[in-house]
């Protein structure tokens, strides 16, 4: 049997776990700047200047269930968010690329 390597791209993302996540500013600073490293071991990817990444957040299922229980929410309910502030493109971008897991 022969397996072909399919490169990772927008349609075939590599889900890299966070390896390092630390604040660069001190505790007394009113600013925040995070240093974040991702573990891409085994992905055959290499970083080049100008490369970018997407973030696919995932909520803790246990916490979501607890909050849903406390709120009396049916977590299988499908809902739509309607933009009312006139910033349509930003809303579409956030809706498409920042999934809400309930």
C-alpha atoms as a printed R data frame, in Angstrom:
    type eleno elety resid chain resno       x      y      z
1   ATOM     1    CA   UNK     A     1   0.000  0.000  0.000
2   ATOM     2    CA   UNK     A     2   1.357  3.453 -0.922
3   ATOM     3    CA   UNK     A     3   0.467  6.581  1.048
4   ATOM     4    CA   UNK     A     4   0.993 10.008 -0.461
5   ATOM     5    CA   UNK     A     5   1.859 12.991  1.692
6   ATOM     6    CA   UNK     A     6  -0.713 15.730  1.281
7   ATOM     7    CA   UNK     A     7   0.764 19.106  2.236
8   ATOM     8    CA   UNK     A     8  -0.972 21.142  4.879
9   ATOM     9    CA   UNK     A     9  -2.836 24.202  3.623
10  ATOM    10    CA   UNK     A    10  -6.078 26.120  4.211
11  ATOM    11    CA   UNK     A    11  -8.172 23.092  3.213
12  ATOM    12    CA   UNK     A    12  -5.971 20.593  5.068
13  ATOM    13    CA   UNK     A    13  -4.828 22.399  8.235
14  ATOM    14    CA   UNK     A    14  -2.237 21.039 10.619
15  ATOM    15    CA   UNK     A    15  -3.682 21.369 14.120
16  ATOM    16    CA   UNK     A    16  -0.569 22.366 16.044
17  ATOM    17    CA   UNK     A    17  -0.793 22.466 19.838
18  ATOM    18    CA   UNK     A    18   0.554 25.477 21.705
19  ATOM    19    CA   UNK     A    19   4.059 24.714 22.950
20  ATOM    20    CA   UNK     A    20   4.887 28.005 24.732
21  ATOM    21    CA   UNK     A    21   2.515 30.793 25.795
22  ATOM    22    CA   UNK     A    22   3.968 33.546 27.959
23  ATOM    23    CA   UNK     A    23   3.376 37.223 28.625
24  ATOM    24    CA   UNK     A    24   6.248 39.475 27.591
25  ATOM    25    CA   UNK     A    25   5.252 42.475 29.730
26  ATOM    26    CA   UNK     A    26   5.631 42.526 33.500
27  ATOM    27    CA   UNK     A    27   2.767 42.195 36.000
28  ATOM    28    CA   UNK     A    28   2.687 45.964 36.625
29  ATOM    29    CA   UNK     A    29   2.357 46.851 32.931
30  ATOM    30    CA   UNK     A    30  -0.991 47.971 31.526
31  ATOM    31    CA   UNK     A    31  -0.024 46.397 28.178
32  ATOM    32    CA   UNK     A    32  -0.060 42.811 27.012
33  ATOM    33    CA   UNK     A    33   2.097 41.109 24.398
34  ATOM    34    CA   UNK     A    34   2.187 37.336 24.176
35  ATOM    35    CA   UNK     A    35   5.029 35.121 22.951
36  ATOM    36    CA   UNK     A    36   3.432 31.984 21.517
37  ATOM    37    CA   UNK     A    37   5.174 28.972 19.978
38  ATOM    38    CA   UNK     A    38   3.427 26.117 18.218
39  ATOM    39    CA   UNK     A    39   4.599 22.518 18.032
40  ATOM    40    CA   UNK     A    40   4.774 21.587 14.332
41  ATOM    41    CA   UNK     A    41   6.813 18.431 14.909
42  ATOM    42    CA   UNK     A    42   5.887 15.738 12.410
43  ATOM    43    CA   UNK     A    43   4.179 18.182 10.049
44  ATOM    44    CA   UNK     A    44   7.090 18.550  7.599
45  ATOM    45    CA   UNK     A    45   6.345 22.299  7.674
46  ATOM    46    CA   UNK     A    46   8.939 25.014  7.921
47  ATOM    47    CA   UNK     A    47   8.481 28.650  8.754
48  ATOM    48    CA   UNK     A    48   9.429 31.346  6.264
49  ATOM    49    CA   UNK     A    49   9.257 35.101  6.776
50  ATOM    50    CA   UNK     A    50   5.771 36.319  5.925
51  ATOM    51    CA   UNK     A    51   4.056 33.025  6.738
52  ATOM    52    CA   UNK     A    52   0.828 33.277  8.711
53  ATOM    53    CA   UNK     A    53  -1.484 30.976 10.591
54  ATOM    54    CA   UNK     A    54  -5.122 30.664 11.499
55  ATOM    55    CA   UNK     A    55  -6.403 29.987 14.985
56  ATOM    56    CA   UNK     A    56  -9.249 27.533 15.467
57  ATOM    57    CA   UNK     A    57 -10.336 27.901 19.092
58  ATOM    58    CA   UNK     A    58 -11.864 24.970 20.944
59  ATOM    59    CA   UNK     A    59 -13.747 25.406 24.179
60  ATOM    60    CA   UNK     A    60 -13.406 22.969 27.070
61  ATOM    61    CA   UNK     A    61 -16.425 20.660 26.620
62  ATOM    62    CA   UNK     A    62 -16.827 20.070 30.358
63  ATOM    63    CA   UNK     A    63 -16.907 23.816 31.064
64  ATOM    64    CA   UNK     A    64 -19.351 24.476 28.200
65  ATOM    65    CA   UNK     A    65 -21.672 21.758 29.533
66  ATOM    66    CA   UNK     A    66 -21.517 23.218 33.068
67  ATOM    67    CA   UNK     A    67 -22.306 26.731 31.821
68  ATOM    68    CA   UNK     A    68 -25.126 25.397 29.622
69  ATOM    69    CA   UNK     A    69 -26.541 23.544 32.596
70  ATOM    70    CA   UNK     A    70 -26.351 26.638 34.831
71  ATOM    71    CA   UNK     A    71 -28.080 28.749 32.164
72  ATOM    72    CA   UNK     A    72 -30.681 26.107 31.358
73  ATOM    73    CA   UNK     A    73 -29.601 26.254 27.699
74  ATOM    74    CA   UNK     A    74 -30.196 23.531 25.135
75  ATOM    75    CA   UNK     A    75 -26.667 23.105 23.749
76  ATOM    76    CA   UNK     A    76 -27.994 21.497 20.552
77  ATOM    77    CA   UNK     A    77 -29.797 24.707 19.563
78  ATOM    78    CA   UNK     A    78 -28.600 26.207 16.279
79  ATOM    79    CA   UNK     A    79 -28.724 29.998 16.191
80  ATOM    80    CA   UNK     A    80 -27.814 32.872 13.897
81  ATOM    81    CA   UNK     A    81 -26.064 36.073 14.876
82  ATOM    82    CA   UNK     A    82 -27.410 39.139 13.089
83  ATOM    83    CA   UNK     A    83 -25.178 42.166 12.639
84  ATOM    84    CA   UNK     A    84 -26.903 45.388 13.662
85  ATOM    85    CA   UNK     A    85 -23.993 47.839 13.757
86  ATOM    86    CA   UNK     A    86 -23.242 48.190 10.035
87  ATOM    87    CA   UNK     A    87 -19.810 46.549 10.103
88  ATOM    88    CA   UNK     A    88 -20.883 43.727  7.794
89  ATOM    89    CA   UNK     A    89 -17.512 42.527  6.489
90  ATOM    90    CA   UNK     A    90 -15.945 42.362  9.946
91  ATOM    91    CA   UNK     A    91 -18.959 40.467 11.258
92  ATOM    92    CA   UNK     A    92 -18.821 37.967  8.408
93  ATOM    93    CA   UNK     A    93 -15.091 37.464  8.961
94  ATOM    94    CA   UNK     A    94 -15.554 36.911 12.694
95  ATOM    95    CA   UNK     A    95 -18.476 34.564 12.087
96  ATOM    96    CA   UNK     A    96 -16.567 32.478  9.563
97  ATOM    97    CA   UNK     A    97 -13.203 32.376 11.299
98  ATOM    98    CA   UNK     A    98 -14.050 32.529 15.019
99  ATOM    99    CA   UNK     A    99 -16.420 29.624 15.609
100 ATOM   100    CA   UNK     A   100 -18.551 29.634 18.725
101 ATOM   101    CA   UNK     A   101 -18.825 26.222 20.339
102 ATOM   102    CA   UNK     A   102 -21.883 25.866 22.590
